[in-house]
Amino acid sequence: MPVTSSADAVEQTAAEEAAADRPQLLFFYSVTSGRSRRAEGFLAQVLQRRRNHQAFRLRRIDVDQHPELVERFKIDAIPALVVVENKRVRARLHAPRGCAQIARTLAPWLS
């Protein structure tokens, strides 16, 4: 059992608070979809540019395992990106076709 110091606990709490302040980026995908795989590559490229990996808390949601979330977020095409900030949907993009389209949608949060 690892022993943690109080400094480690404070650092972990600070990291959790910082993560809570970031908007969530929900990536709805299907493991059997080629479009989902391509969109995931486009998304990675957009986030990698200018080191934006920490701009969002990325949540990958398999639509086959979580149909209730598909219904709740009104997803009508896969893949889909949804930005949730302060418990509100701030942006959504259904069936992205390239990096430029994703970058335009996520621009308000990217550095």
DRENKOLMAR-699393 format. One line per field, with one value per atom (N, C-alpha, C): residue number from 1; residue in three letters; atom name; x negated, y, z negated. Coordinates in steps of 0.1 Angstrom, whole numbers, plus 5000, padded with zeros to 4 digits. Each point is the difference from the previous one (the first is absolute). Example, Ala and Ser with C-alpha at 12.3 -4.5 7.8 and 13.67 -1.06 7.14 Angstrom:
! residues 2
nr [1:1:1:2:2:2] $
rest [ALA:ALA:ALA:SER:SER:SER] $
atom [N:CA:C:N:CA:C] $
x [4868:5009:4991:5004:4991:5008] $
y [4943:5012:5012:5011:5011:5011] $
z [4922:5000:5000:5007:5000:4992] $
//
This chain:
! residues 111
nr [1:1:1:2:2:2:3:3:3:4:4:4:5:5:5:6:6:6:7:7:7:8:8:8:9:9:9:10:10:10:11:11:11:12:12:12:13:13:13:14:14:14:15:15:15:16:16:16:17:17:17:18:18:18:19:19:19:20:20:20:21:21:21:22:22:22:23:23:23:24:24:24:25:25:25:26:26:26:27:27:27:28:28:28:29:29:29:30:30:30:31:31:31:32:32:32:33:33:33:34:34:34:35:35:35:36:36:36:37:37:37:38:38:38:39:39:39:40:40:40:41:41:41:42:42:42:43:43:43:44:44:44:45:45:45:46:46:46:47:47:47:48:48:48:49:49:49:50:50:50:51:51:51:52:52:52:53:53:53:54:54:54:55:55:55:56:56:56:57:57:57:58:58:58:59:59:59:60:60:60:61:61:61:62:62:62:63:63:63:64:64:64:65:65:65:66:66:66:67:67:67:68:68:68:69:69:69:70:70:70:71:71:71:72:72:72:73:73:73:74:74:74:75:75:75:76:76:76:77:77:77:78:78:78:79:79:79:80:80:80:81:81:81:82:82:82:83:83:83:84:84:84:85:85:85:86:86:86:87:87:87:88:88:88:89:89:89:90:90:90:91:91:91:92:92:92:93:93:93:94:94:94:95:95:95:96:96:96:97:97:97:98:98:98:99:99:99:100:100:100:101:101:101:102:102:102:103:103:103:104:104:104:105:105:105:106:106:106:107:107:107:108:108:108:109:109:109:110:110:110:111:111:111] $
rest [MET:MET:MET:PRO:PRO:PRO:VAL:VAL:VAL:THR:THR:THR:SER:SER:SER:SER:SER:SER:ALA:ALA:ALA:ASP:ASP:ASP:ALA:ALA:ALA:VAL:VAL:VAL:GLU:GLU:GLU:GLN:GLN:GLN:THR:THR:THR:ALA:ALA:ALA:ALA:ALA:ALA:GLU:GLU:GLU:GLU:GLU:GLU:ALA:ALA:ALA:ALA:ALA:ALA:ALA:ALA:ALA:ASP:ASP:ASP:ARG:ARG:ARG:PRO:PRO:PRO:GLN:GLN:GLN:LEU:LEU:LEU:LEU:LEU:LEU:PHE:PHE:PHE:PHE:PHE:PHE:TYR:TYR:TYR:SER:SER:SER:VAL:VAL:VAL:THR:THR:THR:SER:SER:SER:GLY:GLY:GLY:ARG:ARG:ARG:SER:SER:SER:ARG:ARG:ARG:ARG:ARG:ARG:ALA:ALA:ALA:GLU:GLU:GLU:GLY:GLY:GLY:PHE:PHE:PHE:LEU:LEU:LEU:ALA:ALA:ALA:GLN:GLN:GLN:VAL:VAL:VAL:LEU:LEU:LEU:GLN:GLN:GLN:ARG:ARG:ARG:ARG:ARG:ARG:ARG:ARG:ARG:ASN:ASN:ASN:HIS:HIS:HIS:GLN:GLN:GLN:ALA:ALA:ALA:PHE:PHE:PHE:ARG:ARG:ARG:LEU:LEU:LEU:ARG:ARG:ARG:ARG:ARG:ARG:ILE:ILE:ILE:ASP:ASP:ASP:VAL:VAL:VAL:ASP:ASP:ASP:GLN:GLN:GLN:HIS:HIS:HIS:PRO:PRO:PRO:GLU:GLU:GLU:LEU:LEU:LEU:VAL:VAL:VAL:GLU:GLU:GLU:ARG:ARG:ARG:PHE:PHE:PHE:LYS:LYS:LYS:ILE:ILE:ILE:ASP:ASP:ASP:ALA:ALA:ALA:ILE:ILE:ILE:PRO:PRO:PRO:ALA:ALA:ALA:LEU:LEU:LEU:VAL:VAL:VAL:VAL:VAL:VAL:VAL:VAL:VAL:GLU:GLU:GLU:ASN:ASN:ASN:LYS:LYS:LYS:ARG:ARG:ARG:VAL:VAL:VAL:ARG:ARG:ARG:ALA:ALA:ALA:ARG:ARG:ARG:LEU:LEU:LEU:HIS:HIS:HIS:ALA:ALA:ALA:PRO:PRO:PRO:ARG:ARG:ARG:GLY:GLY:GLY:CYS:CYS:CYS:ALA:ALA:ALA:GLN:GLN:GLN:ILE:ILE:ILE:ALA:ALA:ALA:ARG:ARG:ARG:THR:THR:THR:LEU:LEU:LEU:ALA:ALA:ALA:PRO:PRO:PRO:TRP:TRP:TRP:LEU:LEU:LEU:SER:SER:SER] $
atom [N:CA:C:N:CA:C:N:CA:C:N:CA:C:N:CA:C:N:CA:C:N:CA:C:N:CA:C:N:CA:C:N:CA:C:N:CA:C:N:CA:C:N:CA:C:N:CA:C:N:CA:C:N:CA:C:N:CA:C:N:CA:C:N:CA:C:N:CA:C:N:CA:C:N:CA:C:N:CA:C:N:CA:C:N:CA:C:N:CA:C:N:CA:C:N:CA:C:N:CA:C:N:CA:C:N:CA:C:N:CA:C:N:CA:C:N:CA:C:N:CA:C:N:CA:C:N:CA:C:N:CA:C:N:CA:C:N:CA:C:N:CA:C:N:CA:C:N:CA:C:N:CA:C:N:CA:C:N:CA:C:N:CA:C:N:CA:C:N:CA:C:N:CA:C:N:CA:C:N:CA:C:N:CA:C:N:CA:C:N:CA:C:N:CA:C:N:CA:C:N:CA:C:N:CA:C:N:CA:C:N:CA:C:N:CA:C:N:CA:C:N:CA:C:N:CA:C:N:CA:C:N:CA:C:N:CA:C:N:CA:C:N:CA:C:N:CA:C:N:CA:C:N:CA:C:N:CA:C:N:CA:C:N:CA:C:N:CA:C:N:CA:C:N:CA:C:N:CA:C:N:CA:C:N:CA:C:N:CA:C:N:CA:C:N:CA:C:N:CA:C:N:CA:C:N:CA:C:N:CA:C:N:CA:C:N:CA:C:N:CA:C:N:CA:C:N:CA:C:N:CA:C:N:CA:C:N:CA:C:N:CA:C:N:CA:C:N:CA:C:N:CA:C:N:CA:C:N:CA:C:N:CA:C:N:CA:C:N:CA:C:N:CA:C:N:CA:C:N:CA:C:N:CA:C:N:CA:C] $
x [4992:5008:4991:5001:4992:5003:4990:5002:4999:5010:5000:4998:4993:4998:5011:5000:5011:4997:4987:4997:5006:4999:5006:5015:5006:5015:5004:4993:5003:4998:4989:4998:5011:5004:5011:5013:5003:5012:5000:4988:4999:5002:4994:5002:5015:5007:5014:5008:4997:5007:4997:4988:4997:5007:5001:5008:5015:5005:5014:5003:4991:5002:5000:4994:4999:5014:5003:5012:4998:5011:5000:5002:4992:5002:5005:5012:5006:4998:4994:4998:5008:5011:5009:4995:4998:4994:5006:4997:5003:4987:4998:4988:5000:5011:5001:5001:4998:5002:4986:4998:4988:4999:5012:5001:4995:5004:4996:4985:4994:4985:4993:5005:4995:5002:5012:5003:4991:4997:4991:4986:4996:4987:5000:5010:5001:5000:5008:5001:4986:4993:4987:4990:5001:4992:5003:5013:5004:4995:5002:4995:4985:4993:4986:4994:5006:4995:5001:4989:4998:5003:4998:5001:5013:5011:5013:5006:4992:5005:5007:4995:5006:5011:5004:5011:5014:5001:5013:4998:5010:5001:5007:4992:5005:5007:5013:5007:5004:4996:5003:5012:5011:5013:5003:5000:5004:5015:5005:5015:5007:4993:5006:5002:4991:5000:5008:5002:5007:5011:5010:5011:5008:5000:5007:4994:4986:4993:5002:5001:5003:5014:5009:5014:5000:4993:5000:4993:4989:4993:5005:5011:5006:4990:4992:4991:5007:4999:5007:4990:4987:4990:4987:4994:4988:4989:4988:4996:5006:4999:5005:4991:4998:4993:5010:4999:5009:4991:5000:4993:5010:4997:5009:4991:5005:4994:5010:4997:5009:5014:4999:5012:5009:4995:5008:4993:5007:4994:4997:4987:4995:4998:4997:4997:5002:5004:5002:4996:4995:4996:5003:5009:5004:4992:4995:4993:4989:4990:4990:4992:4997:4993:4985:4995:4986:4996:4986:4994:5006:5001:5005:5013:5009:5014:4999:4993:4998:4994:4989:4993:5009:5009:5009:5010:5005:5010:4993:4988:4993:4992:5000:4991:5002:5012:5001:4992:4997:4993:4985:4996:4986:4991:4987:4991:4993] $
y [4988:5012:5012:5009:5012:5010:5006:5011:5013:5009:5013:5011:5010:5011:5010:5009:5010:5009:5002:5008:4993:4987:4992:5002:4999:5002:5014:5010:5014:5001:4994:5001:4993:4988:4993:5008:5006:5008:5012:5006:5012:4995:4989:4995:4997:4994:4997:5013:5010:5013:5006:5000:5005:4993:4987:4992:5003:5003:5003:5014:5009:5013:4999:4990:4999:4994:5005:4995:4985:4993:4986:5000:4991:4998:4985:4999:4986:4996:4989:4994:4988:5001:4988:4993:4987:4992:4986:4992:4986:4993:4989:4992:4994:4999:4994:5010:5013:5011:5005:4999:5006:5015:5006:5015:5004:4992:5002:5000:4990:4999:5012:5004:5011:5013:5002:5012:5000:4989:4999:5005:4996:5005:5015:5005:5014:5008:4995:5006:5000:4989:4999:5010:5002:5009:5015:5003:5014:5002:4991:5002:5000:4993:4999:5014:5006:5013:5010:5006:5010:4994:4987:4993:5003:4997:5002:4988:4990:4988:5003:5010:5003:5010:5004:5010:4994:4987:4993:4987:4996:4987:4991:4992:4993:4987:4998:4988:4993:4988:4992:4992:5001:4993:4991:4987:4990:4999:5004:5001:4987:4989:4987:4996:5005:4997:5010:5012:5010:5007:4993:5006:5010:5000:5010:5013:5001:5012:5006:4991:5004:5007:4994:5006:5014:4999:5012:5012:4998:5011:5002:4993:5001:4999:4989:4997:4993:5006:4994:4995:5002:4995:4997:4989:4996:5001:5005:5004:5014:5004:5013:5006:5013:5006:5010:5000:5009:5006:5013:5007:5004:4996:5003:5008:5012:5009:5006:4999:5005:4993:4987:4992:5003:5007:5004:4996:4996:4997:5014:5001:5013:4999:4988:4997:4986:4998:4986:4999:4989:4997:4986:4998:4986:4997:4988:4994:5010:5003:5009:4994:5008:4995:5004:5007:5004:5008:5003:5007:5015:5006:5014:5002:4991:5000:4999:4990:4998:5012:5005:5012:5012:5002:5012:4998:4988:4997:5002:4995:5001:5013:5009:5012:5008:5002:5008:4995:4987:4993:4997:5001:4997:5012:4997:5011:5003] $
z [5000:5000:5000:5010:5001:4989:4995:4990:5007:4998:5006:4990:5003:4991:5001:4991:5001:5012:5004:5012:5012:5001:5011:5001:4988:4999:5005:4996:5004:5015:5005:5015:5007:4996:5006:5000:4989:4998:5010:5001:5009:5014:5004:5013:5003:4991:5001:5002:4992:5001:5014:5005:5013:5011:4999:5009:5000:4988:4999:5007:5001:5006:5015:5006:5014:5006:5012:5006:5004:5001:5004:5015:5007:5014:5001:5004:5001:5015:5002:5013:5001:5008:5002:5012:4999:5010:5000:5011:5001:5003:4994:5002:5014:5007:5013:5011:4997:5009:5005:5013:5006:4998:5001:4998:4986:4990:4987:4998:5006:4999:5007:5011:5007:4992:4994:4992:4988:4994:4988:5004:5012:5005:5002:5006:5002:4987:4990:4987:4993:5001:4994:5006:5013:5007:4996:4999:4995:4986:4991:4986:4999:5009:4999:5004:5010:5005:4988:4998:4989:4986:4999:4987:4992:5007:4994:4993:4997:4994:4986:4993:4987:5000:5012:5001:4996:5002:4997:4991:4994:4994:5010:5008:5011:4994:5004:4997:5013:5001:5012:4996:5009:4997:5011:4998:5010:5000:5012:5002:4998:5002:4999:4985:4992:4985:4992:5006:4992:5009:5004:5009:4992:4987:4992:5001:5001:5002:5014:5010:5014:5000:4994:4999:4992:4989:4991:5007:5007:5007:5014:5004:5014:5011:5000:5010:5011:5012:5012:5011:4998:5009:4993:5003:4994:5010:4996:4987:4997:4987:4996:4989:5000:4989:4994:4986:4992:4990:4999:4989:4989:4988:4988:4991:4997:4991:4990:4988:4989:5001:5003:5001:5011:5010:5012:5013:5010:5013:5006:5003:5006:5015:5005:5014:5003:5013:5004:5015:5004:5014:5003:5009:5005:5012:5001:5012:5005:4992:5005:5011:5010:5012:5001:4991:5000:4989:4999:4989:5000:5011:5000:4994:5003:4995:4984:4996:4985:4993:5007:4994:4999:5010:4999:4989:4998:4989:4986:4999:4987:4998:5010:4999:4987:4995:4987:4989:5000:4988:5003:5013:5004:4998:4997:4999:5013] $
//
